[in-house]
């Protein structure tokens, strides 16, 4: 595999990440698959890259005091269980020869859902703004039946008194996603923290970074130990590309209005999902493939 | 020392048989060439079916390279096998990769999507298999059945499936295995050309594709006379990854847990460093 292709890919993913303010893992992994990296390796190495991505962001947020450590730890309980279960599921799917298919299908489902939601949201905002430029934003969070769950805990920094089961559950789902798809999961975690848990936006980014950092480390460790699918060189190239690409992306983003940016992003996400779907639908040149070679005993 | 004695003894044996055969005058046995291993007399793994003449210098071979090193920029390699034989005769060269258990997976369309629906493992599948000959192979083998020289089809017919399955299905998986290997250039369909010069020197280019499995390959030259193998020489050819990423890969498979910890530390450091640099800018 060409070093410069991978560096360029890391830079492109970093650019997009910086531009749209996301981790970029959910775009980098499909791109790696397109250039011919086995999906299992792409996912596990991407988890390794996520560590680097979240550590620098976490540092900044920590210094500003924007991390709710208590909430982070409760999330992490779920995250650790979820990611460990996720890697076990990954290993099982790999052993029965279905991991590549499952990764591709999950990406198609996830990307097309996110892409469509974003597209609808940005179109709606765009139309609304044109009609009524001074429209107030909708309220940020609503309360659901989740507030009746047991095991309530007080989260001082987030000014919340909610059941611990809720963040544990959220952490669990993110952990499974992280293990199977190699993403940090910020694009699911952040909305869940704001809308589902009702956390104040100031502590959301820092706390999600805290959870993502440790979950990604757990996934990297387990993937390397059980499946041997982590490629450090690949991860390092992605990290390097990201370091170069992300600042350029965020500078570009500052010049574009948010609605346009989200619209562009949604189109891009849908295009990637479409390409993955096409590869699943296309008749392969050979209906056979070979699994890993095993040395004779 | 004992090797030299063995070689000398083998030479005497050859001279004796040559005289016994009749009026042909045998040239004195050539002095052992340094470093060639002289006809592979010391190479282990010579098949027991090969007659004792294989220890004689009737056939001397060498490879242009002692090993194939797969670097991160590896795009295939071409290795030259060359040698000398006592005429008359024809040369057949068989290159076999290390055997391993391979699993063939079959894709089928399910709700419009292509996914793996069946799998079949085979034991003792050669990683690579190629044949080169100085004359069309069929003609050479038809005369005396060639003994142990196997075409790819013959070699694969000895490959045993892991578990039982309907024979017709099994044949499909077997064909699928060959198709995939052929696509990767690991089972070349064409028989390579062994060039003979001055009726006693031969050379053959052995091309290897870029996606080459690691292991010790067996490059074996046969000297055929009237369809019978009169000499066989085997040279082991190690194929392995070299360089930094190969060492990393070796580490990853030997001690995955430690490698995982290393990967985490690397990412933490790279992330911290990257962040520090970007903040300074």
Interface residues (C-beta under 8 A of the other chain):
Chain A: X1 X3 X48 X49 X51 X52 X53 X54 X55 X56 X57 X59 X60 X97 X98 X101 X105 X217 X220 X221 X222 X223 X224 X225 X226 X228 X230 X232 X233 X235 X236 X239 X240 X242 X243 X246 X247 X280 X281 X282 X283 X284 X285 X286 X287 X288 X289 X290 X291 X292 X293 X294 X295 X296
Chain B: X72 X98 X99 X100 X101 X102 X103 X104 X105 X106 X107 X108 X109 X112 X113 X114 X115 X116 X119 X123 X124 X127 X173 X176 X177 X179 X180 X181 X183 X213 X244 X245 X248 X252 X253 X256 X257 X259 X260 X261 X262 X263 X264 X266 X267 X268 X270 X271 X272 X274 X275 X276 X277 X278 X279 X281
